[in-house]
Amino acid sequence: ALVNGTATYTFPNLIGPILRVETSSAKIKLTMSTEERLDVLNPSWLTESSVTLKRFVRSKENFNSIRLNPIPTNPAASTYANLVAYGVGLPATLSGNTDVPAIPASFHQALPYGAAYRALLRNQDAESLTMANLYKTRFMEFVQMAGGEVSKVDNTLGTTISA
């Protein structure tokens, strides 16, 4: 829900970067921007407020957090009511030793390599990126090996893995 005077919002059910944000009631699509671009276009953007929502900036620290620009004020908070964010959804929680991911079993061996790849990408230093590429290569090898069994998968689970 939009709150008068609040710029930062978090969407906890996303595990990847937010790709699109729109208002729920008026269906206004906000433009994605960067801090660097806003610094050039409008140096006072951090304190700018308005009744009209225009854009959002993804957080550099959290995939699932954004900052609105300008900061919404009334009546924007009541006019637009809620924000809707689109990105990669959170899969079912695995809490027990016997729980099985909603990813076909033939792909399970690839999962640790994919996780390591994504974790290392967050560091953005040369050594981490080199290691990330090694894990990505190994991940893709396992995905390709499992690919022969894709046609046997029940696609109603909604999980898609592609090489």
N, CA, C and O of each residue as an XYZ file, in Angstrom:
652
protein
N       0.840     -1.192      0.000
C       0.000      0.000      0.000
C       0.880      1.249      0.000
O       1.899      1.303      0.688
N       0.478      2.237     -0.770
C       1.200      3.511     -0.784
C       0.955      4.262      0.513
O      -0.155      4.276      1.045
N       2.006      4.881      1.005
C       1.917      5.646      2.251
C       2.405      7.066      1.971
O       3.465      7.260      1.375
N       1.637      8.037      2.397
C       1.990      9.435      2.224
C       3.386      9.709      2.794
O       3.643      9.436      3.966
N       4.292     10.250      1.960
C       5.626     10.615      2.407
C       6.629      9.472      2.474
O       7.758      9.682      2.918
N       6.256      8.274      2.049
C       7.171      7.125      2.096
C       7.702      6.840      0.699
O       6.927      6.683     -0.244
N       9.028      6.772      0.566
C       9.655      6.567     -0.736
C      10.044      5.119     -1.000
O      10.000      4.680     -2.149
N      10.423      4.364      0.030
C      10.963      3.021     -0.163
C       9.926      1.945      0.150
O       9.229      2.007      1.163
N       9.839      0.946     -0.752
C       8.883     -0.150     -0.616
C       9.587     -1.469     -0.904
O      10.444     -1.550     -1.784
N       9.215     -2.498     -0.153
C       9.814     -3.823     -0.307
C       8.724     -4.829     -0.651
O       7.629     -4.799     -0.088
N       9.040     -5.714     -1.577
C       8.133     -6.771     -2.012
C       8.770     -8.109     -1.653
O       9.581     -8.620     -2.425
N       8.425     -8.692     -0.500
C       9.138     -9.858      0.019
C       8.947    -11.159     -0.746
O       9.683    -12.112     -0.494
N       7.993    -11.243     -1.667
C       7.764    -12.496     -2.372
C       8.520    -12.602     -3.690
O       8.180    -13.432     -4.534
N       9.541    -11.771     -3.875
C      10.343    -11.811     -5.089
C      11.774    -12.221     -4.760
O      12.317    -11.823     -3.729
N      12.386    -13.023     -5.642
C      13.778    -13.430     -5.420
C      14.706    -12.885     -6.494
O      15.920    -13.067     -6.408
N      14.168    -12.237     -7.477
C      14.973    -11.630     -8.522
C      14.688    -10.146     -8.563
O      13.835     -9.654     -7.824
N      15.396     -9.427     -9.422
C      15.171     -7.984     -9.490
C      13.764     -7.646     -9.960
O      13.179     -8.364    -10.771
N      13.236     -6.563     -9.450
C      11.921     -6.082     -9.868
C      12.053     -5.551    -11.291
O      12.921     -4.728    -11.581
N      11.193     -6.028    -12.160
C      11.273     -5.676    -13.568
C      10.284     -4.597    -13.976
O      10.542     -3.827    -14.901
N       9.141     -4.540    -13.278
C       8.102     -3.583    -13.630
C       7.295     -3.251    -12.391
O       7.065     -4.114    -11.544
N       6.862     -1.994    -12.279
C       6.011     -1.562    -11.172
C       4.878     -0.733    -11.758
O       5.081      0.124    -12.619
N       3.674     -1.018    -11.262
C       2.520     -0.220    -11.675
C       1.592     -0.049    -10.490
O       1.691     -0.756     -9.487
N       0.689      0.906    -10.629
C      -0.300      1.116     -9.573
C      -1.442      0.134     -9.794
O      -1.736     -0.242    -10.929
N      -2.079     -0.275     -8.714
C      -3.138     -1.277     -8.832
C      -4.452     -0.709     -9.331
O      -5.150     -1.361    -10.108
N      -4.800      0.489     -8.903
C      -6.116      1.017     -9.254
C      -6.143      1.707    -10.615
O      -7.003      1.395    -11.439
N      -5.242      2.618    -10.864
C      -5.252      3.379    -12.113
C      -4.422      2.705    -13.202
O      -4.411      3.171    -14.342
N      -3.734      1.628    -12.875
C      -2.875      0.891    -13.815
C      -1.871      1.797    -14.511
O      -1.703      1.738    -15.729
N      -1.212      2.631    -13.727
C      -0.164      3.490    -14.267
C       1.164      2.749    -14.143
O       1.568      2.353    -13.049
N       1.833      2.568    -15.275
C       3.126      1.893    -15.286
C       4.215      2.922    -14.987
O       4.342      3.927    -15.685
N       4.998      2.657    -13.938
C       6.083      3.569    -13.567
C       7.317      3.258    -14.401
O       7.581      2.100    -14.724
N       8.060      4.283    -14.743
C       9.282      4.128    -15.511
C      10.432      3.749    -14.584
O      10.590      4.334    -13.513
N      11.243      2.758    -15.000
C      12.405      2.383    -14.213
C      13.543      3.355    -14.532
O      13.778      3.685    -15.695
N      14.241      3.807    -13.498
C      15.367      4.715    -13.677
C      16.515      4.278    -12.778
O      16.404      3.285    -12.059
N      17.600      5.008    -12.820
C      18.745      4.718    -11.960
C      19.077      5.968    -11.152
O      18.707      7.081    -11.528
N      19.775      5.772    -10.047
C      20.201      6.900     -9.223
C      21.107      7.820    -10.023
O      21.004      9.043     -9.920
N      21.988      7.240    -10.813
C      22.933      8.038    -11.597
C      22.203      8.930    -12.604
O      22.540     10.103    -12.767
N      21.209      8.364    -13.270
C      20.447      9.144    -14.255
C      19.685     10.282    -13.582
O      19.650     11.403    -14.089
N      19.081      9.985    -12.443
C      18.333     11.020    -11.732
C      19.260     12.101    -11.173
O      18.877     13.270    -11.110
N      20.473     11.723    -10.770
C      21.438     12.713    -10.293
C      21.752     13.738    -11.384
O      21.951     14.918    -11.097
N      21.795     13.278    -12.634
C      22.092     14.170    -13.756
C      20.852     15.004    -14.124
O      20.948     16.217    -14.317
N      19.695     14.343    -14.218
C      18.478     15.035    -14.651
C      17.913     15.998    -13.620
O      17.423     17.075    -13.958
N      17.991     15.589    -12.342
C      17.380     16.392    -11.289
C      18.134     16.146     -9.980
O      17.775     15.239     -9.229
N      19.166     16.935     -9.695
C      19.985     16.694     -8.499
C      19.209     16.677     -7.180
O      19.697     16.127     -6.192
N      18.027     17.262     -7.145
C      17.253     17.272     -5.902
C      16.192     16.157     -5.876
O      15.221     16.245     -5.125
N      16.377     15.123     -6.688
C      15.369     14.066     -6.816
C      15.080     13.330     -5.513
O      13.964     12.849     -5.317
N      16.062     13.232     -4.621
C      15.873     12.495     -3.361
C      14.805     13.119     -2.469
O      14.174     12.417     -1.679
N      14.596     14.424     -2.586
C      13.621     15.099     -1.727
C      12.384     15.552     -2.489
O      11.463     16.108     -1.890
N      12.348     15.328     -3.781
C      11.212     15.740     -4.603
C       9.960     14.948     -4.208
O      10.014     13.727     -4.056
N       8.844     15.645     -4.045
C       7.584     14.969     -3.731
C       6.507     15.478     -4.681
O       6.600     16.585     -5.211
N       5.465     14.638     -4.890
C       4.425     15.002     -5.830
C       3.190     14.139     -5.619
O       3.252     13.071     -5.011
N       2.067     14.627     -6.135
C       0.852     13.825     -6.117
C       0.825     12.873     -7.312
O      -0.032     11.992     -7.381
N       1.763     13.045     -8.258
C       1.834     12.192     -9.445
C       3.042     11.267     -9.346
O       4.172     11.728     -9.185
N       2.802      9.969     -9.443
C       3.890      8.996     -9.449
C       4.470      8.911    -10.853
O       3.727      8.928    -11.835
N       5.815      8.817    -10.956
C       6.446      8.807    -12.275
C       7.373      7.626    -12.486
O       7.300      6.953    -13.515
N       8.250      7.367    -11.517
C       9.302      6.377    -11.762
C       9.690      5.661    -10.482
O       9.296      6.046     -9.381
N      10.485      4.594    -10.664
C      11.040      3.880     -9.523
C      12.495      3.542     -9.811
O      12.914      3.413    -10.962
N      13.244      3.404     -8.734
C      14.657      3.029     -8.802
C      14.805      1.743     -8.015
O      14.390      1.667     -6.858
N      15.401      0.722     -8.642
C      15.649     -0.528     -7.932
C      16.784     -0.336     -6.943
O      17.738      0.398     -7.203
N      16.667     -1.006     -5.807
C      17.716     -0.939     -4.798
C      18.938     -1.703     -5.278
O      18.815     -2.757     -5.902
N      20.110     -1.174     -4.989
C      21.346     -1.875     -5.342
C      21.677     -2.967     -4.328
O      22.441     -3.885     -4.626
N      21.102     -2.866     -3.131
C      21.382     -3.839     -2.075
C      20.371     -4.979     -2.036
O      20.731     -6.115     -1.729
N      19.104     -4.686     -2.344
C      18.046     -5.692     -2.243
C      17.308     -5.811     -3.562
O      16.808     -4.820     -4.093
N      17.239     -7.037     -4.094
C      16.514     -7.271     -5.338
C      15.058     -6.859     -5.245
O      14.465     -6.426     -6.234
N      14.479     -6.991     -4.061
C      13.032     -6.828     -3.934
C      12.611     -5.483     -3.338
O      11.508     -5.365     -2.804
N      13.464     -4.485     -3.422
C      13.154     -3.179     -2.845
C      13.287     -2.095     -3.907
O      14.169     -2.148     -4.763
N      12.382     -1.099     -3.834
C      12.427      0.034     -4.769
C      12.284      1.340     -4.005
O      11.849      1.376     -2.854
N      12.665      2.407     -4.686
C      12.450      3.762     -4.172
C      11.629      4.507     -5.221
O      12.004      4.560     -6.392
N      10.515      5.076     -4.796
C       9.672      5.844     -5.712
C      10.224      7.249     -5.892
O      10.796      7.833     -4.972
N      10.041      7.774     -7.091
C      10.407      9.151     -7.362
C       9.359      9.733     -8.280
O       9.088      9.167     -9.339
N       8.767     10.841     -7.906
C       8.924     11.545     -6.634
C       8.243     10.793     -5.486
O       7.474      9.856     -5.703
N       8.544     11.226     -4.272
C       7.938     10.626     -3.079
C       6.440     10.930     -3.112
O       6.058     12.089     -3.276
N       5.574      9.903     -2.958
C       4.137     10.153     -3.042
C       3.597     10.969     -1.864
O       3.948     10.735     -0.708
N       2.751     11.912     -2.188
C       2.051     12.697     -1.163
C       0.557     12.540     -1.412
O       0.145     12.048     -2.463
N      -0.243     12.953     -0.455
C      -1.694     12.906     -0.677
C      -2.043     13.906     -1.761
O      -1.458     14.989     -1.759
N      -2.938     13.633     -2.674
C      -3.821     12.469     -2.701
C      -3.264     11.257     -3.433
O      -3.997     10.289     -3.634
N      -1.998     11.269     -3.841
C      -1.444     10.119     -4.567
C      -1.594      8.828     -3.774
O      -1.967      7.796     -4.332
N      -1.305      8.880     -2.473
C      -1.368      7.680     -1.652
C      -2.771      7.079     -1.640
O      -2.918      5.858     -1.601
N      -3.797      7.919     -1.674
C      -5.155      7.377     -1.680
C      -5.673      7.139     -3.101
O      -6.489      6.241     -3.309
N      -5.215      7.923     -4.082
C      -5.668      7.759     -5.468
C      -5.180      6.450     -6.066
O      -5.957      5.704     -6.663
N      -3.887      6.173     -5.903
C      -3.300      4.995     -6.528
C      -3.405      3.754     -5.643
O      -3.292      2.633     -6.138
N      -3.615      3.939     -4.370
C      -3.824      2.861     -3.387
C      -2.646      1.913     -3.216
O      -1.967      1.967     -2.190
N      -2.387      1.059     -4.174
C      -1.354      0.025     -4.016
C      -0.405     -0.005     -5.197
O      -0.736      0.425     -6.302
N       0.792     -0.526     -4.932
C       1.758     -0.790     -5.985
C       1.781     -2.285     -6.254
O       1.603     -3.097     -5.346
N       2.000     -2.633     -7.501
C       2.153     -4.030     -7.888
C       3.513     -4.151     -8.559
O       3.808     -3.422     -9.506
N       4.350     -5.075     -8.069
C       5.681     -5.280     -8.643
C       5.718     -6.615     -9.365
O       5.093     -7.585     -8.936
N       6.456     -6.654    -10.461
C       6.601     -7.870    -11.244
C       8.077     -8.242    -11.304
O       8.939     -7.396    -11.539
N       8.345     -9.510    -11.089
C       9.703    -10.038    -11.133
C       9.636    -11.547    -11.009
O       8.617    -12.152    -11.345
N      10.700    -12.160    -10.535
C      10.739    -13.615    -10.367
C      10.116    -13.965     -9.031
O      10.581    -13.508     -7.988
N       9.066    -14.775     -9.055
C       8.345    -15.140     -7.843
C       9.094    -16.121     -6.969
O       9.944    -16.878     -7.439
N       8.770    -16.096     -5.712
C       9.366    -16.985     -4.727
C       8.775    -18.387     -4.865
O       7.553    -18.532     -4.852
N       9.606    -19.422     -4.998
C       9.080    -20.782     -5.115
C       8.582    -21.296     -3.764
O       8.768    -20.651     -2.732
N       7.951    -22.461     -3.790
C       7.458    -23.076     -2.559
C       8.623    -23.309     -1.590
O       9.726    -23.661     -2.007
N       8.368    -23.109     -0.308
C       9.387    -23.282      0.725
C       9.677    -24.759      0.939
O       8.762    -25.578      1.025
N      10.951    -25.087      1.024
C      11.377    -26.449      1.331
C      11.808    -26.456      2.788
O      12.848    -25.895      3.133
N      11.016    -27.087      3.643
C      11.310    -27.016      5.067
C      11.715    -28.343      5.681
O      12.286    -28.365      6.772
N      11.437    -29.434      5.014
C      11.772    -30.737      5.576
C      12.739    -31.505      4.702
O      12.894    -31.204      3.519
N      13.395    -32.505      5.289
C      14.374    -33.299      4.538
C      13.755    -34.070      3.384
O      14.467    -34.430      2.446
N      12.470    -34.333      3.420
C      11.823    -35.100      2.359
C      11.095    -34.210      1.353
O      10.531    -34.718      0.383
N      11.098    -32.892      1.566
C      10.445    -31.980      0.620
C      11.185    -31.999     -0.717
O      12.413    -32.068     -0.755
N      10.435    -31.939     -1.799
C      11.002    -31.994     -3.140
C      10.719    -30.672     -3.844
O       9.583    -30.199     -3.826
N      11.737    -30.065     -4.469
C      11.502    -28.817     -5.195
C      10.514    -29.017     -6.336
O      10.364    -30.128     -6.844
N       9.844    -27.951     -6.736
C       8.901    -28.016     -7.852
C       9.634    -28.031     -9.182
O       9.034    -27.792    -10.230
N      10.904    -28.306     -9.142
C      11.726    -28.428    -10.336
C      11.889    -29.923    -10.588
O      12.154    -30.674     -9.650
N      11.736    -30.376    -11.839
C      11.841    -31.806    -12.118
C      13.131    -32.413    -11.564
O      14.185    -31.777    -11.578
N      13.034    -33.639    -11.080
C      14.158    -34.323    -10.428
C      15.401    -34.374    -11.304
O      16.519    -34.331    -10.791
N      15.223    -34.465    -12.614
C      16.384    -34.549    -13.499
C      17.245    -33.288    -13.452
O      18.402    -33.314    -13.873
N      16.694    -32.186    -12.946
C      17.438    -30.935    -12.858
C      18.025    -30.679    -11.468
O      18.756    -29.706    -11.283
N      17.722    -31.522    -10.500
C      18.148    -31.273     -9.121
C      19.655    -31.139     -8.971
O      20.123    -30.329     -8.169
N      20.431    -31.924     -9.733
C      21.890    -31.819     -9.626
C      22.412    -30.458    -10.076
O      23.500    -30.051     -9.670
N      21.667    -29.765    -10.893
C      22.100    -28.451    -11.385
C      21.879    -27.349    -10.353
O      22.553    -26.320    -10.396
N      20.947    -27.554     -9.430
C      20.552    -26.493     -8.495
C      21.691    -25.876     -7.691
O      21.777    -24.650     -7.627
N      22.581    -26.676     -7.067
C      23.659    -26.031     -6.280
C      24.567    -25.145     -7.129
O      25.048    -24.115     -6.659
N      24.798    -25.545     -8.370
C      25.660    -24.747     -9.246
C      24.961    -23.444     -9.642
O      25.600    -22.396     -9.733
N      23.666    -23.513     -9.875
C      22.906    -22.306    -10.184
C      22.865    -21.355     -9.001
O      22.968    -20.140     -9.170
N      22.714    -21.909     -7.798
C      22.690    -21.072     -6.587
C      24.040    -20.404     -6.365
O      24.102    -19.218     -6.043
N      25.117    -21.157     -6.537
C      26.458    -20.592     -6.355
C      26.722    -19.492     -7.393
O      27.307    -18.456     -7.076
N      26.291    -19.725     -8.609
C      26.438    -18.736     -9.678
C      25.750    -17.424     -9.297
O      26.355    -16.355     -9.387
N      24.486    -17.505     -8.872
C      23.739    -16.297     -8.503
C      24.345    -15.590     -7.301
O      24.392    -14.360     -7.262
N      24.813    -16.363     -6.312
C      25.410    -15.760     -5.120
C      26.687    -15.000     -5.477
O      26.905    -13.889     -4.994
N      27.516    -15.586     -6.308
C      28.777    -14.940     -6.682
C      28.566    -13.702     -7.549
O      29.384    -12.783     -7.511
N      27.503    -13.660     -8.318
C      27.224    -12.484     -9.150
C      26.997    -11.231     -8.317
O      27.250    -10.121     -8.786
N      26.530    -11.396     -7.106
C      26.234    -10.231     -6.254
C      27.496     -9.470     -5.857
O      27.429     -8.269     -5.592
N      28.652    -10.150     -5.810
C      29.894     -9.508     -5.358
C      30.458     -8.516     -6.372
O      30.987     -7.476     -5.978
N      30.359     -8.808     -7.647
C      30.798     -7.936     -8.729
C      32.304     -7.653     -8.764
O      32.729     -6.711     -9.433
N      33.122     -8.448     -8.056
C      34.567     -8.280     -8.211
C      35.062     -9.315     -9.224
O      34.367    -10.290     -9.510
N      36.261     -9.100     -9.764
C      36.774     -9.932    -10.856
C      36.869    -11.407    -10.471
O      36.489    -12.276    -11.256
N      37.370    -11.695     -9.280
C      37.513    -13.089     -8.852
C      36.150    -13.774     -8.720
O      35.990    -14.920     -9.140
N      35.179    -13.084     -8.143
C      33.834    -13.656     -7.984
C      33.174    -13.896     -9.340
O      32.514    -14.915     -9.541
N      33.353    -12.963    -10.261
C      32.749    -13.122    -11.583
C      33.383    -14.284    -12.349
O      32.695    -14.989    -13.088
N      34.684    -14.484    -12.176
C      35.355    -15.627    -12.801
C      34.802    -16.932    -12.239
O      34.505    -17.860    -12.992
N      34.663    -17.004    -10.913
C      34.090    -18.202    -10.277
C      32.634    -18.393    -10.696
O      32.195    -19.518    -10.937
N      31.896    -17.303    -10.781
C      30.487    -17.387    -11.182
C      30.365    -18.015    -12.567
O      29.481    -18.840    -12.796
N      31.244    -17.633    -13.490
C      31.198    -18.208    -14.838
C      31.503    -19.697    -14.835
O      30.939    -20.447    -15.631
N      32.390    -20.131    -13.946
C      32.673    -21.568    -13.832
C      31.432    -22.314    -13.336
O      31.090    -23.373    -13.863
N      30.763    -21.764    -12.328
C      29.547    -22.402    -11.817
C      28.429    -22.367    -12.858
O      27.647    -23.311    -12.965
N      28.355    -21.279    -13.622
C      27.336    -21.192    -14.672
C      27.571    -22.271    -15.726
O      26.625    -22.916    -16.177
N      28.818    -22.464    -16.114
C      29.152    -23.499    -17.098
C      28.740    -24.877    -16.593
O      28.144    -25.665    -17.328
N      29.061    -25.158    -15.340
C      28.701    -26.459    -14.747
C      27.178    -26.599    -14.655
O      26.635    -27.669    -14.930
N      26.495    -25.524    -14.270
C      25.039    -25.518    -14.212
C      24.451    -25.864    -15.581
O      23.559    -26.706    -15.687
N      24.955    -25.209    -16.623
C      24.440    -25.441    -17.968
C      24.709    -26.875    -18.427
O      23.889    -27.458    -19.137
N      25.848    -27.447    -18.030
C      26.130    -28.838    -18.379
C      25.080    -29.768    -17.787
O      24.581    -30.657    -18.477
N      24.738    -29.569    -16.513
C      23.738    -30.414    -15.874
C      22.351    -30.187    -16.476
O      21.579    -31.134    -16.625
N      22.032    -28.939    -16.821
C      20.743    -28.647    -17.446
C      20.654    -29.344    -18.797
O      19.620    -29.922    -19.133
N      21.729    -29.292    -19.571
C      21.723    -29.946    -20.879
C      21.627    -31.464    -20.740
O      20.937    -32.113    -21.527
N      22.319    -32.040    -19.740
C      22.221    -33.487    -19.521
C      20.796    -33.878    -19.155
O      20.313    -34.929    -19.577
N      20.128    -33.051    -18.383
C      18.761    -33.351    -17.959
C      17.751    -33.059    -19.058
O      16.620    -33.543    -19.009
N      18.151    -32.276    -20.041
C      17.233    -31.835    -21.085
C      16.520    -32.934    -21.827
O      15.410    -32.715    -22.312
N      17.108    -34.108    -21.938
C      16.466    -35.214    -22.640
C      15.196    -35.690    -21.959
O      14.357    -36.325    -22.598
N      15.040    -35.398    -20.683
C      13.878    -35.855    -19.939
C      12.793    -34.791    -19.827
O      11.754    -35.039    -19.214
N      13.009    -33.625    -20.399
C      12.065    -32.521    -20.263
C      10.686    -32.901    -20.791
O       9.676    -32.504    -20.209
N      10.624    -33.660    -21.876
C       9.330    -33.994    -22.465
C       8.473    -34.856    -21.539
O       7.259    -34.928    -21.730
N       9.067    -35.506    -20.548
C       8.329    -36.358    -19.612
C       7.788    -35.587    -18.410
O       7.064    -36.141    -17.583
N       8.145    -34.304    -18.320
C       7.787    -33.504    -17.155
C       6.336    -33.055    -17.227
O       5.843    -32.698    -18.297
N       5.651    -33.074    -16.082
C       4.293    -32.537    -15.989
C       4.400    -31.027    -15.949
O       4.796    -30.466    -14.928
N       4.058    -30.361    -17.031
C       4.224    -28.913    -17.127
C       3.207    -28.120    -16.328
O       3.269    -26.891    -16.338
N       2.285    -28.752    -15.645
C       1.302    -28.015    -14.847
C       1.924    -27.411    -13.601
O       1.293    -26.588    -12.938
N       3.161    -27.806    -13.264
C       3.823    -27.242    -12.100
C       4.219    -25.795    -12.322
O       4.420    -25.055    -11.359
N       4.332    -25.381    -13.566
C       4.677    -23.998    -13.854
C       6.149    -23.693    -13.751
O       6.535    -22.525    -13.777
N       6.988    -24.713    -13.633
C       8.421    -24.504    -13.535
C       9.054    -24.752    -14.896
O       8.803    -25.783    -15.521
N       9.869    -23.819    -15.356
C      10.525    -23.976    -16.640
C      12.019    -23.777    -16.461
O      12.455    -22.796    -15.857
N      12.796    -24.701    -16.981
C      14.248    -24.550    -16.995
C      14.655    -24.681    -18.451
O      14.266    -25.629    -19.133
N      15.430    -23.736    -18.915
C      15.895    -23.823    -20.294
C      17.382    -23.542    -20.335
O      17.906    -22.768    -19.534
N      18.045    -24.170    -21.263
C      19.498    -23.997    -21.394
C      19.799    -22.805    -22.253
O      20.966    -22.491    -22.485
